[in-house]
Every structure is written in C-alpha cells, then in structure tokens.
Amino acid sequence: MLQIQIGPEREADPDDMLGRLTIGWRPGMSEDEAWEVGRGIWKFNADRALSQDEVQIINAGGTVLAVAEITGISKHGDRYALQGELLRGDDRVGRATKSPHLSRNPVTYI
C-alpha cells in the first residue's frame, strides 16, 4: 500500500498542474476533496507506486481521509500524480491508520 500524508490546507501554486486552488487537509473535507488534494503532485518511484494496489491519504494526525485503488499515474515534469478509483465509504476512513506514517517524506510504501 502507498500512503500519502498531507499537511494543513494552503493555497496551491497558481500554475498547479492539476488545476487545484488549494492543497492540504482541513477539517470537514469530503473523501473526494481529500483524494483530489492528496493524489499529486509528488516525487516517487513510478514503478513502485504502480505495483501497489491501494493508496491511503492521511492527515498529519494519522487519520485516514480517503482510500483509493491505484489505476495509473500521470507524469508532470519530474513528478507524478496518481490516478485511481476512490473507495467511497471504506471503513478505514475517519479512523486512525493502522500503519503509522514514520517517514519524513509525504509519500511512503507500506
């Protein structure tokens, strides 16, 4: 499983390659919003990411915000964004992850 930890919400760069206005986590955001801000754009090993079945988007407190099945990636310069199917209503959403994020990098493989 791939795990991506997102920090507090902030304004996205004006030239955000995914067209987002904000990135990061805020209380009350939906699974769809968490997926959209968490799926990219990151530096990671594309082959390794594609070998994972799922991705968990978590906040800095370790709460699972969204879970998605990875179906592909898109390249954006030297970085990537995940493509996938959001697993809406997954019972892990809203709970503490069972796999604490120990890396100082936002992307880790579990």
MODELLER restraints for C-alpha pairs under 7 A, 6 or more apart:
rsr = mdl.restraints
at = mdl.atoms
rsr.add(forms.Gaussian(group=physical.xy_distance, feature=features.Distance(at['CA:1:A'], at['CA:52:A']), mean=5.23, stdev=0.5))
rsr.add(forms.Gaussian(group=physical.xy_distance, feature=features.Distance(at['CA:1:A'], at['CA:53:A']), mean=6.15, stdev=0.5))
rsr.add(forms.Gaussian(group=physical.xy_distance, feature=features.Distance(at['CA:1:A'], at['CA:54:A']), mean=5.20, stdev=0.5))
rsr.add(forms.Gaussian(group=physical.xy_distance, feature=features.Distance(at['CA:1:A'], at['CA:55:A']), mean=5.73, stdev=0.5))
rsr.add(forms.Gaussian(group=physical.xy_distance, feature=features.Distance(at['CA:1:A'], at['CA:109:A']), mean=5.89, stdev=0.5))
rsr.add(forms.Gaussian(group=physical.xy_distance, feature=features.Distance(at['CA:1:A'], at['CA:110:A']), mean=5.12, stdev=0.5))
rsr.add(forms.Gaussian(group=physical.xy_distance, feature=features.Distance(at['CA:2:A'], at['CA:49:A']), mean=6.75, stdev=0.5))
rsr.add(forms.Gaussian(group=physical.xy_distance, feature=features.Distance(at['CA:2:A'], at['CA:52:A']), mean=6.28, stdev=0.5))
rsr.add(forms.Gaussian(group=physical.xy_distance, feature=features.Distance(at['CA:2:A'], at['CA:54:A']), mean=6.24, stdev=0.5))
rsr.add(forms.Gaussian(group=physical.xy_distance, feature=features.Distance(at['CA:2:A'], at['CA:55:A']), mean=4.56, stdev=0.5))
rsr.add(forms.Gaussian(group=physical.xy_distance, feature=features.Distance(at['CA:2:A'], at['CA:56:A']), mean=6.42, stdev=0.5))
rsr.add(forms.Gaussian(group=physical.xy_distance, feature=features.Distance(at['CA:2:A'], at['CA:108:A']), mean=5.93, stdev=0.5))
rsr.add(forms.Gaussian(group=physical.xy_distance, feature=features.Distance(at['CA:2:A'], at['CA:109:A']), mean=4.62, stdev=0.5))
rsr.add(forms.Gaussian(group=physical.xy_distance, feature=features.Distance(at['CA:2:A'], at['CA:110:A']), mean=6.07, stdev=0.5))
rsr.add(forms.Gaussian(group=physical.xy_distance, feature=features.Distance(at['CA:3:A'], at['CA:55:A']), mean=5.42, stdev=0.5))
rsr.add(forms.Gaussian(group=physical.xy_distance, feature=features.Distance(at['CA:3:A'], at['CA:56:A']), mean=4.76, stdev=0.5))
rsr.add(forms.Gaussian(group=physical.xy_distance, feature=features.Distance(at['CA:3:A'], at['CA:57:A']), mean=6.04, stdev=0.5))
rsr.add(forms.Gaussian(group=physical.xy_distance, feature=features.Distance(at['CA:3:A'], at['CA:107:A']), mean=5.85, stdev=0.5))
rsr.add(forms.Gaussian(group=physical.xy_distance, feature=features.Distance(at['CA:3:A'], at['CA:108:A']), mean=5.31, stdev=0.5))
rsr.add(forms.Gaussian(group=physical.xy_distance, feature=features.Distance(at['CA:3:A'], at['CA:109:A']), mean=6.13, stdev=0.5))
rsr.add(forms.Gaussian(group=physical.xy_distance, feature=features.Distance(at['CA:4:A'], at['CA:38:A']), mean=6.75, stdev=0.5))
rsr.add(forms.Gaussian(group=physical.xy_distance, feature=features.Distance(at['CA:4:A'], at['CA:56:A']), mean=6.23, stdev=0.5))
rsr.add(forms.Gaussian(group=physical.xy_distance, feature=features.Distance(at['CA:4:A'], at['CA:57:A']), mean=4.96, stdev=0.5))
rsr.add(forms.Gaussian(group=physical.xy_distance, feature=features.Distance(at['CA:4:A'], at['CA:58:A']), mean=6.17, stdev=0.5))
rsr.add(forms.Gaussian(group=physical.xy_distance, feature=features.Distance(at['CA:4:A'], at['CA:106:A']), mean=5.41, stdev=0.5))
rsr.add(forms.Gaussian(group=physical.xy_distance, feature=features.Distance(at['CA:4:A'], at['CA:107:A']), mean=4.63, stdev=0.5))
rsr.add(forms.Gaussian(group=physical.xy_distance, feature=features.Distance(at['CA:4:A'], at['CA:108:A']), mean=6.52, stdev=0.5))
rsr.add(forms.Gaussian(group=physical.xy_distance, feature=features.Distance(at['CA:5:A'], at['CA:57:A']), mean=5.96, stdev=0.5))
rsr.add(forms.Gaussian(group=physical.xy_distance, feature=features.Distance(at['CA:5:A'], at['CA:58:A']), mean=4.82, stdev=0.5))
rsr.add(forms.Gaussian(group=physical.xy_distance, feature=features.Distance(at['CA:5:A'], at['CA:59:A']), mean=5.38, stdev=0.5))
rsr.add(forms.Gaussian(group=physical.xy_distance, feature=features.Distance(at['CA:5:A'], at['CA:60:A']), mean=6.23, stdev=0.5))
rsr.add(forms.Gaussian(group=physical.xy_distance, feature=features.Distance(at['CA:5:A'], at['CA:106:A']), mean=4.91, stdev=0.5))
rsr.add(forms.Gaussian(group=physical.xy_distance, feature=features.Distance(at['CA:5:A'], at['CA:107:A']), mean=6.63, stdev=0.5))
rsr.add(forms.Gaussian(group=physical.xy_distance, feature=features.Distance(at['CA:6:A'], at['CA:24:A']), mean=5.31, stdev=0.5))
rsr.add(forms.Gaussian(group=physical.xy_distance, feature=features.Distance(at['CA:6:A'], at['CA:25:A']), mean=6.24, stdev=0.5))
rsr.add(forms.Gaussian(group=physical.xy_distance, feature=features.Distance(at['CA:6:A'], at['CA:38:A']), mean=6.43, stdev=0.5))
rsr.add(forms.Gaussian(group=physical.xy_distance, feature=features.Distance(at['CA:6:A'], at['CA:58:A']), mean=6.30, stdev=0.5))
rsr.add(forms.Gaussian(group=physical.xy_distance, feature=features.Distance(at['CA:6:A'], at['CA:59:A']), mean=5.16, stdev=0.5))
rsr.add(forms.Gaussian(group=physical.xy_distance, feature=features.Distance(at['CA:6:A'], at['CA:60:A']), mean=6.48, stdev=0.5))
rsr.add(forms.Gaussian(group=physical.xy_distance, feature=features.Distance(at['CA:6:A'], at['CA:106:A']), mean=6.72, stdev=0.5))
rsr.add(forms.Gaussian(group=physical.xy_distance, feature=features.Distance(at['CA:7:A'], at['CA:24:A']), mean=5.12, stdev=0.5))
rsr.add(forms.Gaussian(group=physical.xy_distance, feature=features.Distance(at['CA:7:A'], at['CA:25:A']), mean=5.91, stdev=0.5))
rsr.add(forms.Gaussian(group=physical.xy_distance, feature=features.Distance(at['CA:7:A'], at['CA:59:A']), mean=6.18, stdev=0.5))
rsr.add(forms.Gaussian(group=physical.xy_distance, feature=features.Distance(at['CA:7:A'], at['CA:60:A']), mean=5.93, stdev=0.5))
rsr.add(forms.Gaussian(group=physical.xy_distance, feature=features.Distance(at['CA:8:A'], at['CA:24:A']), mean=4.95, stdev=0.5))
rsr.add(forms.Gaussian(group=physical.xy_distance, feature=features.Distance(at['CA:8:A'], at['CA:25:A']), mean=4.84, stdev=0.5))
rsr.add(forms.Gaussian(group=physical.xy_distance, feature=features.Distance(at['CA:8:A'], at['CA:26:A']), mean=6.27, stdev=0.5))
rsr.add(forms.Gaussian(group=physical.xy_distance, feature=features.Distance(at['CA:9:A'], at['CA:22:A']), mean=6.59, stdev=0.5))
rsr.add(forms.Gaussian(group=physical.xy_distance, feature=features.Distance(at['CA:9:A'], at['CA:23:A']), mean=5.47, stdev=0.5))
rsr.add(forms.Gaussian(group=physical.xy_distance, feature=features.Distance(at['CA:9:A'], at['CA:24:A']), mean=3.86, stdev=0.5))
rsr.add(forms.Gaussian(group=physical.xy_distance, feature=features.Distance(at['CA:9:A'], at['CA:25:A']), mean=4.71, stdev=0.5))
rsr.add(forms.Gaussian(group=physical.xy_distance, feature=features.Distance(at['CA:9:A'], at['CA:26:A']), mean=5.59, stdev=0.5))
rsr.add(forms.Gaussian(group=physical.xy_distance, feature=features.Distance(at['CA:10:A'], at['CA:22:A']), mean=5.57, stdev=0.5))
rsr.add(forms.Gaussian(group=physical.xy_distance, feature=features.Distance(at['CA:10:A'], at['CA:23:A']), mean=5.62, stdev=0.5))
rsr.add(forms.Gaussian(group=physical.xy_distance, feature=features.Distance(at['CA:10:A'], at['CA:24:A']), mean=6.16, stdev=0.5))
rsr.add(forms.Gaussian(group=physical.xy_distance, feature=features.Distance(at['CA:11:A'], at['CA:21:A']), mean=6.12, stdev=0.5))
rsr.add(forms.Gaussian(group=physical.xy_distance, feature=features.Distance(at['CA:11:A'], at['CA:22:A']), mean=4.37, stdev=0.5))
rsr.add(forms.Gaussian(group=physical.xy_distance, feature=features.Distance(at['CA:11:A'], at['CA:23:A']), mean=6.26, stdev=0.5))
rsr.add(forms.Gaussian(group=physical.xy_distance, feature=features.Distance(at['CA:12:A'], at['CA:20:A']), mean=6.35, stdev=0.5))
rsr.add(forms.Gaussian(group=physical.xy_distance, feature=features.Distance(at['CA:12:A'], at['CA:21:A']), mean=5.23, stdev=0.5))
rsr.add(forms.Gaussian(group=physical.xy_distance, feature=features.Distance(at['CA:12:A'], at['CA:22:A']), mean=4.53, stdev=0.5))
rsr.add(forms.Gaussian(group=physical.xy_distance, feature=features.Distance(at['CA:12:A'], at['CA:23:A']), mean=5.54, stdev=0.5))
rsr.add(forms.Gaussian(group=physical.xy_distance, feature=features.Distance(at['CA:23:A'], at['CA:37:A']), mean=5.07, stdev=0.5))
rsr.add(forms.Gaussian(group=physical.xy_distance, feature=features.Distance(at['CA:24:A'], at['CA:37:A']), mean=6.09, stdev=0.5))
rsr.add(forms.Gaussian(group=physical.xy_distance, feature=features.Distance(at['CA:25:A'], at['CA:34:A']), mean=6.95, stdev=0.5))
rsr.add(forms.Gaussian(group=physical.xy_distance, feature=features.Distance(at['CA:25:A'], at['CA:59:A']), mean=6.50, stdev=0.5))
rsr.add(forms.Gaussian(group=physical.xy_distance, feature=features.Distance(at['CA:31:A'], at['CA:65:A']), mean=6.01, stdev=0.5))
rsr.add(forms.Gaussian(group=physical.xy_distance, feature=features.Distance(at['CA:31:A'], at['CA:66:A']), mean=5.04, stdev=0.5))
rsr.add(forms.Gaussian(group=physical.xy_distance, feature=features.Distance(at['CA:31:A'], at['CA:88:A']), mean=6.97, stdev=0.5))
rsr.add(forms.Gaussian(group=physical.xy_distance, feature=features.Distance(at['CA:34:A'], at['CA:57:A']), mean=6.97, stdev=0.5))
rsr.add(forms.Gaussian(group=physical.xy_distance, feature=features.Distance(at['CA:34:A'], at['CA:65:A']), mean=6.03, stdev=0.5))
rsr.add(forms.Gaussian(group=physical.xy_distance, feature=features.Distance(at['CA:34:A'], at['CA:66:A']), mean=6.09, stdev=0.5))
rsr.add(forms.Gaussian(group=physical.xy_distance, feature=features.Distance(at['CA:35:A'], at['CA:57:A']), mean=6.90, stdev=0.5))
rsr.add(forms.Gaussian(group=physical.xy_distance, feature=features.Distance(at['CA:35:A'], at['CA:66:A']), mean=6.01, stdev=0.5))
rsr.add(forms.Gaussian(group=physical.xy_distance, feature=features.Distance(at['CA:38:A'], at['CA:57:A']), mean=6.01, stdev=0.5))
rsr.add(forms.Gaussian(group=physical.xy_distance, feature=features.Distance(at['CA:39:A'], at['CA:81:A']), mean=5.60, stdev=0.5))
rsr.add(forms.Gaussian(group=physical.xy_distance, feature=features.Distance(at['CA:39:A'], at['CA:82:A']), mean=5.05, stdev=0.5))
rsr.add(forms.Gaussian(group=physical.xy_distance, feature=features.Distance(at['CA:40:A'], at['CA:80:A']), mean=6.30, stdev=0.5))
rsr.add(forms.Gaussian(group=physical.xy_distance, feature=features.Distance(at['CA:40:A'], at['CA:81:A']), mean=4.00, stdev=0.5))
rsr.add(forms.Gaussian(group=physical.xy_distance, feature=features.Distance(at['CA:40:A'], at['CA:82:A']), mean=6.09, stdev=0.5))
rsr.add(forms.Gaussian(group=physical.xy_distance, feature=features.Distance(at['CA:41:A'], at['CA:79:A']), mean=6.07, stdev=0.5))
rsr.add(forms.Gaussian(group=physical.xy_distance, feature=features.Distance(at['CA:41:A'], at['CA:80:A']), mean=5.30, stdev=0.5))
rsr.add(forms.Gaussian(group=physical.xy_distance, feature=features.Distance(at['CA:41:A'], at['CA:81:A']), mean=4.80, stdev=0.5))
rsr.add(forms.Gaussian(group=physical.xy_distance, feature=features.Distance(at['CA:42:A'], at['CA:79:A']), mean=5.23, stdev=0.5))
rsr.add(forms.Gaussian(group=physical.xy_distance, feature=features.Distance(at['CA:42:A'], at['CA:80:A']), mean=5.30, stdev=0.5))
rsr.add(forms.Gaussian(group=physical.xy_distance, feature=features.Distance(at['CA:42:A'], at['CA:81:A']), mean=6.39, stdev=0.5))
rsr.add(forms.Gaussian(group=physical.xy_distance, feature=features.Distance(at['CA:43:A'], at['CA:79:A']), mean=4.73, stdev=0.5))
rsr.add(forms.Gaussian(group=physical.xy_distance, feature=features.Distance(at['CA:43:A'], at['CA:80:A']), mean=6.25, stdev=0.5))
rsr.add(forms.Gaussian(group=physical.xy_distance, feature=features.Distance(at['CA:50:A'], at['CA:72:A']), mean=6.53, stdev=0.5))
rsr.add(forms.Gaussian(group=physical.xy_distance, feature=features.Distance(at['CA:53:A'], at['CA:69:A']), mean=5.87, stdev=0.5))
rsr.add(forms.Gaussian(group=physical.xy_distance, feature=features.Distance(at['CA:53:A'], at['CA:70:A']), mean=5.72, stdev=0.5))
rsr.add(forms.Gaussian(group=physical.xy_distance, feature=features.Distance(at['CA:54:A'], at['CA:67:A']), mean=6.97, stdev=0.5))
rsr.add(forms.Gaussian(group=physical.xy_distance, feature=features.Distance(at['CA:54:A'], at['CA:68:A']), mean=5.58, stdev=0.5))
rsr.add(forms.Gaussian(group=physical.xy_distance, feature=features.Distance(at['CA:54:A'], at['CA:69:A']), mean=4.44, stdev=0.5))
rsr.add(forms.Gaussian(group=physical.xy_distance, feature=features.Distance(at['CA:54:A'], at['CA:70:A']), mean=5.36, stdev=0.5))
rsr.add(forms.Gaussian(group=physical.xy_distance, feature=features.Distance(at['CA:55:A'], at['CA:67:A']), mean=5.72, stdev=0.5))
rsr.add(forms.Gaussian(group=physical.xy_distance, feature=features.Distance(at['CA:55:A'], at['CA:68:A']), mean=5.41, stdev=0.5))
rsr.add(forms.Gaussian(group=physical.xy_distance, feature=features.Distance(at['CA:55:A'], at['CA:69:A']), mean=6.46, stdev=0.5))
rsr.add(forms.Gaussian(group=physical.xy_distance, feature=features.Distance(at['CA:55:A'], at['CA:70:A']), mean=6.64, stdev=0.5))
rsr.add(forms.Gaussian(group=physical.xy_distance, feature=features.Distance(at['CA:56:A'], at['CA:64:A']), mean=6.58, stdev=0.5))
rsr.add(forms.Gaussian(group=physical.xy_distance, feature=features.Distance(at['CA:56:A'], at['CA:66:A']), mean=5.92, stdev=0.5))
rsr.add(forms.Gaussian(group=physical.xy_distance, feature=features.Distance(at['CA:56:A'], at['CA:67:A']), mean=4.62, stdev=0.5))
rsr.add(forms.Gaussian(group=physical.xy_distance, feature=features.Distance(at['CA:56:A'], at['CA:68:A']), mean=6.74, stdev=0.5))
rsr.add(forms.Gaussian(group=physical.xy_distance, feature=features.Distance(at['CA:57:A'], at['CA:64:A']), mean=5.97, stdev=0.5))
rsr.add(forms.Gaussian(group=physical.xy_distance, feature=features.Distance(at['CA:57:A'], at['CA:65:A']), mean=5.51, stdev=0.5))
rsr.add(forms.Gaussian(group=physical.xy_distance, feature=features.Distance(at['CA:57:A'], at['CA:66:A']), mean=5.17, stdev=0.5))
rsr.add(forms.Gaussian(group=physical.xy_distance, feature=features.Distance(at['CA:57:A'], at['CA:67:A']), mean=6.30, stdev=0.5))
rsr.add(forms.Gaussian(group=physical.xy_distance, feature=features.Distance(at['CA:58:A'], at['CA:64:A']), mean=4.43, stdev=0.5))
rsr.add(forms.Gaussian(group=physical.xy_distance, feature=features.Distance(at['CA:58:A'], at['CA:65:A']), mean=5.27, stdev=0.5))
rsr.add(forms.Gaussian(group=physical.xy_distance, feature=features.Distance(at['CA:59:A'], at['CA:65:A']), mean=6.98, stdev=0.5))
rsr.add(forms.Gaussian(group=physical.xy_distance, feature=features.Distance(at['CA:62:A'], at['CA:96:A']), mean=5.42, stdev=0.5))
rsr.add(forms.Gaussian(group=physical.xy_distance, feature=features.Distance(at['CA:62:A'], at['CA:97:A']), mean=5.73, stdev=0.5))
rsr.add(forms.Gaussian(group=physical.xy_distance, feature=features.Distance(at['CA:62:A'], at['CA:100:A']), mean=6.57, stdev=0.5))
rsr.add(forms.Gaussian(group=physical.xy_distance, feature=features.Distance(at['CA:63:A'], at['CA:94:A']), mean=5.96, stdev=0.5))
rsr.add(forms.Gaussian(group=physical.xy_distance, feature=features.Distance(at['CA:63:A'], at['CA:95:A']), mean=5.36, stdev=0.5))
rsr.add(forms.Gaussian(group=physical.xy_distance, feature=features.Distance(at['CA:63:A'], at['CA:96:A']), mean=4.36, stdev=0.5))
rsr.add(forms.Gaussian(group=physical.xy_distance, feature=features.Distance(at['CA:63:A'], at['CA:97:A']), mean=5.87, stdev=0.5))
rsr.add(forms.Gaussian(group=physical.xy_distance, feature=features.Distance(at['CA:64:A'], at['CA:92:A']), mean=6.37, stdev=0.5))
rsr.add(forms.Gaussian(group=physical.xy_distance, feature=features.Distance(at['CA:64:A'], at['CA:93:A']), mean=4.89, stdev=0.5))
rsr.add(forms.Gaussian(group=physical.xy_distance, feature=features.Distance(at['CA:64:A'], at['CA:94:A']), mean=5.48, stdev=0.5))
rsr.add(forms.Gaussian(group=physical.xy_distance, feature=features.Distance(at['CA:64:A'], at['CA:95:A']), mean=5.76, stdev=0.5))
rsr.add(forms.Gaussian(group=physical.xy_distance, feature=features.Distance(at['CA:64:A'], at['CA:96:A']), mean=6.04, stdev=0.5))
rsr.add(forms.Gaussian(group=physical.xy_distance, feature=features.Distance(at['CA:64:A'], at['CA:97:A']), mean=5.77, stdev=0.5))
rsr.add(forms.Gaussian(group=physical.xy_distance, feature=features.Distance(at['CA:65:A'], at['CA:93:A']), mean=5.39, stdev=0.5))
rsr.add(forms.Gaussian(group=physical.xy_distance, feature=features.Distance(at['CA:65:A'], at['CA:94:A']), mean=6.06, stdev=0.5))
rsr.add(forms.Gaussian(group=physical.xy_distance, feature=features.Distance(at['CA:66:A'], at['CA:93:A']), mean=5.80, stdev=0.5))
rsr.add(forms.Gaussian(group=physical.xy_distance, feature=features.Distance(at['CA:67:A'], at['CA:86:A']), mean=6.11, stdev=0.5))
rsr.add(forms.Gaussian(group=physical.xy_distance, feature=features.Distance(at['CA:67:A'], at['CA:87:A']), mean=5.60, stdev=0.5))
rsr.add(forms.Gaussian(group=physical.xy_distance, feature=features.Distance(at['CA:67:A'], at['CA:90:A']), mean=6.90, stdev=0.5))
rsr.add(forms.Gaussian(group=physical.xy_distance, feature=features.Distance(at['CA:68:A'], at['CA:84:A']), mean=6.02, stdev=0.5))
rsr.add(forms.Gaussian(group=physical.xy_distance, feature=features.Distance(at['CA:68:A'], at['CA:85:A']), mean=5.32, stdev=0.5))
rsr.add(forms.Gaussian(group=physical.xy_distance, feature=features.Distance(at['CA:68:A'], at['CA:86:A']), mean=4.13, stdev=0.5))
rsr.add(forms.Gaussian(group=physical.xy_distance, feature=features.Distance(at['CA:68:A'], at['CA:87:A']), mean=5.06, stdev=0.5))
rsr.add(forms.Gaussian(group=physical.xy_distance, feature=features.Distance(at['CA:69:A'], at['CA:84:A']), mean=5.31, stdev=0.5))
rsr.add(forms.Gaussian(group=physical.xy_distance, feature=features.Distance(at['CA:69:A'], at['CA:85:A']), mean=5.17, stdev=0.5))
rsr.add(forms.Gaussian(group=physical.xy_distance, feature=features.Distance(at['CA:69:A'], at['CA:86:A']), mean=6.40, stdev=0.5))
rsr.add(forms.Gaussian(group=physical.xy_distance, feature=features.Distance(at['CA:69:A'], at['CA:87:A']), mean=6.90, stdev=0.5))
rsr.add(forms.Gaussian(group=physical.xy_distance, feature=features.Distance(at['CA:70:A'], at['CA:82:A']), mean=6.88, stdev=0.5))
rsr.add(forms.Gaussian(group=physical.xy_distance, feature=features.Distance(at['CA:70:A'], at['CA:83:A']), mean=6.06, stdev=0.5))
rsr.add(forms.Gaussian(group=physical.xy_distance, feature=features.Distance(at['CA:70:A'], at['CA:84:A']), mean=4.42, stdev=0.5))
rsr.add(forms.Gaussian(group=physical.xy_distance, feature=features.Distance(at['CA:70:A'], at['CA:85:A']), mean=6.74, stdev=0.5))
rsr.add(forms.Gaussian(group=physical.xy_distance, feature=features.Distance(at['CA:71:A'], at['CA:83:A']), mean=5.58, stdev=0.5))
rsr.add(forms.Gaussian(group=physical.xy_distance, feature=features.Distance(at['CA:71:A'], at['CA:84:A']), mean=4.61, stdev=0.5))
rsr.add(forms.Gaussian(group=physical.xy_distance, feature=features.Distance(at['CA:72:A'], at['CA:82:A']), mean=6.13, stdev=0.5))
rsr.add(forms.Gaussian(group=physical.xy_distance, feature=features.Distance(at['CA:72:A'], at['CA:83:A']), mean=4.86, stdev=0.5))
rsr.add(forms.Gaussian(group=physical.xy_distance, feature=features.Distance(at['CA:72:A'], at['CA:84:A']), mean=6.49, stdev=0.5))
rsr.add(forms.Gaussian(group=physical.xy_distance, feature=features.Distance(at['CA:73:A'], at['CA:80:A']), mean=6.42, stdev=0.5))
rsr.add(forms.Gaussian(group=physical.xy_distance, feature=features.Distance(at['CA:73:A'], at['CA:81:A']), mean=5.54, stdev=0.5))
rsr.add(forms.Gaussian(group=physical.xy_distance, feature=features.Distance(at['CA:73:A'], at['CA:82:A']), mean=4.46, stdev=0.5))
rsr.add(forms.Gaussian(group=physical.xy_distance, feature=features.Distance(at['CA:73:A'], at['CA:83:A']), mean=5.18, stdev=0.5))
rsr.add(forms.Gaussian(group=physical.xy_distance, feature=features.Distance(at['CA:74:A'], at['CA:80:A']), mean=5.57, stdev=0.5))
rsr.add(forms.Gaussian(group=physical.xy_distance, feature=features.Distance(at['CA:74:A'], at['CA:81:A']), mean=5.27, stdev=0.5))
rsr.add(forms.Gaussian(group=physical.xy_distance, feature=features.Distance(at['CA:74:A'], at['CA:82:A']), mean=6.48, stdev=0.5))
rsr.add(forms.Gaussian(group=physical.xy_distance, feature=features.Distance(at['CA:75:A'], at['CA:81:A']), mean=6.63, stdev=0.5))
